[in-house]
Amino acid sequence: MSGNFFGRIFRVYTWGESHGKAVGCVVDSPPAGLNLSEEDIQKELDRRKPGGKLASKRKEEDEVEILSGVFEGMTTGTPVSMIVFNKDAKPDAYKPIKDLIRPGHADYTYLAKFGFRDWRGGGRSSARETVARVAAGAIAKKLLSKFGIKIVGFTKEIAGIVCEPDLSDIESILKMAESNAVRCPDLEKAKLMEEKIIEVMKKGDSVGGVVEVVVRNVPPGIGEPVFDKLDARLAYAVMSVPAVKGVEIGSGFACAKITGSKHNDPVILKNGKIRFETNNAGGILGGISNGEDIIVRAAIKPTPSISIPQKTVNIKSMSETEIVVKGRHDPCIVPRAVPVIEAMVAITIVDFMMIQGLIPRTLLES
């Protein structure tokens, strides 16, 4: 099965299934000399793990174990392998619907491709795979912090309820977003979002929304022309995340509704450096970073596992029927998607910086 890795120098391989023994990743290979502990990884995994009144009731502590690539608290420059054991997998819960195609899932497409599928919660196509992405992203985020680059994600929208925070103070955005269950930096909008999720959850339904990620202090000049643009790679990375159905950079689709005179970012001098007065470009022009904040948004679809009856087909009898998906599912995946989108953005930027030699293969002084 191809398609299990991302990146060219900072390359991330993920493996494992939703209700298998474990999930994990191999990061090949972060620079030597980065101080790294399981605690660094765990704090990011804790942001993604299930639990709480608005999330899946699957009880997974998502405790990470570093198997290789770290010695005496420091990366060695060799592959870092990490594993998270599935402690609360319940594959038998899927037996009653194992012959039914779940609407909105990858059941049919995996079957069409391989002639066989893992029906235990979707197996490889499950969002449980994102545990590995977040673990790898934790390394990327720590590495970027060494170069003064900060990544902050938050919930921008849920079920049509939109927040518009002041992006000039991303530390406040982070603090406010992490203070509530929906990860929204506007507490009034957060309350409305929570109420909406609870409302649809009681009906057995689900809702989607938008995650926004801001990357600050990326130097100008990151990215490649034409086919390997930074924004193209970011879109590729973010679109690979389960449940993502759209990606925007900067003004995104809104640019189609305004004139060039309003959309262009005026070029100015600030402290003797070229800067841009506005940031409709989202920090990227011609596929290359321009020094402003990189702004990425991801549209997250409503969780497809819902308890409302839906039409489907029984692949054993080849007959039409109905399905009701029971079990432990998020009524809204958006808040838990925030650290996943952050991780993929961080991995992408680290990979580009290593390609261009801006992050050396060793952080140790020779």
C-alpha positions in Angstrom: 0.0 0.0 0.0 1.6 3.3 -1.1 0.8 6.7 0.2 1.9 6.1 3.8 4.6 8.8 4.0 4.9 12.5 3.6 8.0 14.7 3.1 11.3 14.5 1.3 14.0 15.1 3.9 11.9 15.4 7.1 10.0 12.3 6.0 7.1 11.0 8.1 5.8 7.4 7.8 2.6 6.4 9.7 1.2 3.0 10.4 -1.5 1.2 12.3 -5.3 0.8 12.4 -8.1 2.2 14.5 -8.9 -1.1 16.3 -5.5 -2.8 15.8 -2.9 -3.3 18.4 -1.2 0.1 18.0 -0.6 3.1 15.9 2.7 4.9 15.3 5.1 6.7 13.1 8.7 6.8 12.0 10.3 10.2 11.4 13.2 9.9 9.0 15.2 11.9 10.1 15.1 15.0 12.4 18.4 16.8 12.9 20.8 15.5 15.5 21.1 17.5 18.7 17.4 18.4 19.3 16.4 17.9 23.0 13.4 15.6 22.8 11.4 13.7 25.4 8.2 11.7 25.5 6.8 14.6 27.4 7.3 16.8 24.4 5.3 14.4 22.3 2.7 13.7 25.0 1.6 17.3 25.5 0.5 17.5 21.8 -1.1 14.0 21.9 -3.1 15.1 24.9 -4.6 17.9 22.9 -5.9 15.4 20.3 -7.0 12.4 22.4 -10.7 11.5 22.8 -12.7 12.4 25.9 -14.9 15.2 27.2 -18.5 16.1 26.8 -18.3 17.0 23.1 -16.0 14.2 22.0 -15.8 10.4 21.5 -16.1 8.5 24.8 -13.4 6.1 23.7 -11.0 6.0 26.6 -7.5 6.3 25.1 -4.7 7.8 27.1 -2.6 7.9 23.9 0.6 7.3 25.9 3.6 7.6 23.5 6.8 5.5 23.7 9.9 6.6 21.8 11.5 3.4 20.5 14.5 4.8 18.6 16.4 7.9 17.5 16.8 9.5 20.9 19.7 9.0 23.2 20.3 10.7 26.5 17.4 13.1 25.8 18.7 14.1 22.4 18.0 13.2 18.8 20.8 11.3 17.2 20.0 12.1 13.5 18.7 8.6 12.9 15.0 7.7 12.5 12.8 8.4 15.5 10.2 5.7 15.9 7.2 6.2 18.2 4.3 3.9 19.2 1.0 4.4 20.9 -0.9 1.3 22.0 -4.7 1.1 21.5 -6.0 0.4 25.0 -9.8 0.8 24.4 -10.3 -0.8 21.0 -13.7 -2.5 20.6 -13.7 -4.1 17.1 -16.6 -6.4 18.0 -18.9 -3.4 18.1 -18.5 -3.2 14.3 -19.5 -6.8 13.5 -23.2 -6.1 13.1 -22.5 -3.7 10.3 -19.4 -5.3 8.8 -21.2 -6.0 5.5 -22.8 -2.6 5.3 -21.1 0.4 3.5 -21.1 3.3 5.9 -22.1 6.6 4.1 -19.4 9.2 4.3 -16.7 6.7 5.1 -14.0 5.1 2.9 -15.6 1.6 3.2 -16.5 1.3 -0.4 -13.4 3.0 -1.9 -11.0 0.8 0.1 -13.0 -2.3 -1.0 -12.9 -1.1 -4.6 -9.2 -0.6 -4.5 -8.0 -3.7 -2.5 -10.9 -6.1 -2.9 -10.8 -6.4 0.9 -11.2 -4.0 3.8 -10.6 -3.7 7.6 -14.2 -3.2 8.9 -13.0 -2.5 12.4 -13.8 1.2 12.5 -12.4 1.9 9.1 -9.0 0.5 9.9 -6.3 2.5 8.2 -8.8 5.1 6.9 -9.8 6.0 10.5 -9.0 9.4 12.0 -7.1 7.4 14.7 -4.2 7.4 12.2 -3.8 11.1 13.1 -2.3 10.1 16.4 0.9 9.4 14.4 0.8 12.7 12.6 0.5 14.7 15.8 3.4 12.8 17.3 5.6 13.6 14.3 4.3 17.2 14.3 5.4 17.6 17.9 9.0 17.1 16.8 8.5 19.5 13.9 7.0 22.2 16.2 9.8 21.9 18.7 12.3 22.1 15.9 10.7 25.3 14.5 10.6 26.9 17.9 14.4 26.7 17.9 14.3 29.1 14.9 11.7 31.4 16.5 8.8 30.1 14.4 5.4 29.8 16.2 2.4 27.8 15.0 -1.0 28.4 16.5 -4.3 26.8 15.4 -7.9 27.4 16.5 -11.5 26.7 15.6 -12.6 29.5 13.3 -16.1 28.1 12.5 -18.5 25.4 13.6 -22.0 24.9 12.0 -21.9 28.4 10.5 -20.9 30.2 13.8 -17.8 32.1 12.9 -15.2 33.9 15.0 -12.8 36.6 13.8 -10.0 37.0 16.3 -7.3 39.6 16.2 -4.4 37.7 14.7 -1.8 40.3 15.9 -1.7 38.6 19.3 -1.4 34.9 18.7 -0.4 34.1 22.2 -3.7 35.4 23.5 -5.5 33.4 20.7 -3.7 30.2 21.9 -4.5 30.8 25.5 -8.2 31.5 24.9 -8.6 28.7 22.4 -7.1 26.1 24.7 -9.4 27.3 27.6 -12.7 25.8 26.1 -13.9 22.5 24.7 -14.3 23.8 21.1 -10.9 25.5 20.9 -12.4 28.9 19.8 -10.6 32.0 20.9 -13.9 34.0 21.1 -15.6 32.8 24.3 -19.0 34.1 23.3 -18.8 32.3 20.0 -17.4 29.2 21.8 -20.5 29.0 23.9 -22.7 29.2 20.9 -20.7 26.5 19.2 -20.9 24.2 22.2 -24.7 24.7 22.4 -25.0 23.8 18.7 -22.9 20.7 19.0 -25.0 19.5 22.0 -28.2 20.2 20.0 -27.2 18.1 17.0 -25.7 15.4 19.2 -29.1 14.9 20.9 -30.6 14.3 17.5 -27.9 11.7 16.6 -26.4 14.1 14.0 -23.1 15.9 13.5 -21.7 19.2 12.3 -18.5 20.4 10.7 -16.5 23.6 10.6 -13.2 25.4 9.8 -9.8 25.2 11.5 -7.4 28.1 11.0 -3.6 27.9 11.5 -1.3 30.9 11.8 2.5 30.5 11.4 4.6 33.4 12.5 8.2 34.3 11.8 8.8 32.1 8.7 11.6 33.9 6.9 11.0 35.1 3.3 12.2 32.8 0.5 10.8 29.4 1.7 9.3 27.3 -1.1 10.0 26.4 -4.7 8.6 27.7 -8.0 6.0 26.2 -10.2 5.1 22.6 -9.1 6.6 22.5 -5.6 5.2 25.7 -4.2 4.9 26.1 -0.5 1.2 26.7 -0.7 0.8 23.7 -3.0 2.6 21.5 -0.5 0.6 22.9 2.4 -2.6 22.2 0.6 -1.4 18.6 -0.2 -0.5 18.1 3.5 -3.7 19.4 4.9 -5.9 17.7 2.4 -4.4 14.4 3.4 -6.0 14.7 6.9 -9.2 12.7 7.3 -12.4 14.7 7.1 -10.7 17.7 5.4 -12.7 18.7 2.2 -11.2 22.1 1.4 -8.1 24.2 2.0 -7.6 28.0 1.8 -4.4 30.0 1.9 -4.8 33.7 2.9 -8.0 35.2 1.5 -8.8 31.9 -0.1 -12.1 31.8 -2.0 -13.0 35.3 -0.8 -10.5 36.7 -3.3 -12.9 35.7 -6.1 -15.3 38.3 -5.0 -13.1 41.4 -4.8 -11.0 43.6 -7.2 -7.2 43.4 -7.6 -6.8 46.9 -6.1 -8.4 45.6 -2.9 -6.8 42.2 -2.9 -3.2 43.2 -3.6 -1.1 43.7 -0.4 0.7 47.1 -0.5 4.4 46.8 -0.2 6.0 48.9 2.6 9.3 49.4 4.5 9.2 48.5 8.2 12.4 48.9 10.2 14.4 48.9 6.9 12.8 45.6 5.7 10.3 44.9 2.9 6.9 44.0 4.5 3.3 44.0 3.4 0.6 46.3 4.7 -2.1 43.6 4.5 -1.9 39.9 4.2 -4.5 38.7 1.7 -1.7 36.5 0.2 -1.5 34.5 3.5 2.3 34.9 3.7 3.0 33.2 0.3 3.5 34.7 -3.2 4.5 32.7 -6.2 4.7 29.6 -3.9 7.4 31.2 -1.8 7.1 32.8 1.7 7.1 36.6 1.9 7.8 37.0 5.6 4.3 37.7 6.7 2.2 35.3 8.7 1.3 32.1 6.8 -2.5 31.6 7.1 -4.0 28.2 6.4 -7.6 27.2 6.8 -9.1 23.7 6.5 -12.8 22.9 6.0 -13.7 19.9 8.1 -16.8 17.9 7.1 -19.4 16.7 9.7 -18.5 13.4 11.3 -20.0 10.7 9.0 -20.7 8.3 11.9 -24.2 9.3 13.0 -27.1 7.3 14.6 -29.7 8.6 12.2 -30.9 5.9 9.8 -29.2 6.2 6.3 -29.6 4.3 3.0 -26.8 1.9 2.1 -26.0 -1.4 0.5 -25.2 -4.8 2.0 -22.2 -6.1 0.1 -22.8 -9.7 1.1 -26.4 -9.9 -0.2 -26.0 -7.0 -2.7 -29.2 -5.5 -1.5 -30.3 -2.1 -0.5 -30.9 -1.5 3.2 -30.6 1.0 6.1 -27.7 1.5 8.5 -27.6 3.1 11.9 -24.0 3.7 13.1 -23.8 3.2 16.9 -20.7 3.6 19.1 -18.3 6.2 20.3 -18.0 9.0 17.8 -17.4 12.8 17.9 -20.5 14.9 17.0 -18.0 17.5 15.8 -14.4 16.6 14.9 -13.3 20.2 14.5 -11.7 20.9 17.9 -9.7 17.7 17.8 -8.6 18.4 14.3 -6.8 21.6 15.4 -3.6 19.9 16.6 -3.6 17.6 13.5 -3.7 20.5 11.1 -1.0 22.3 13.1 1.1 19.1 12.8 0.9 18.8 9.1 1.7 22.5 8.6 4.7 22.2 10.9 6.0 19.1 9.1 5.7 20.8 5.7 7.6 23.9 6.8 10.4 21.9 8.5 10.7 19.8 5.3 11.1 22.9 3.1 13.6 24.5 5.5 15.7 21.4 5.6 15.7 21.1 1.8 17.0 24.7 1.6 19.6 24.1 4.3 18.0 26.6 6.7 17.8 23.8 9.3 21.0 21.8 9.3 21.3 18.0 9.7 22.8 18.6 13.2 22.1 21.3 15.7 25.3 20.6 17.6 28.3 22.8 17.2 31.1 21.2 15.2 
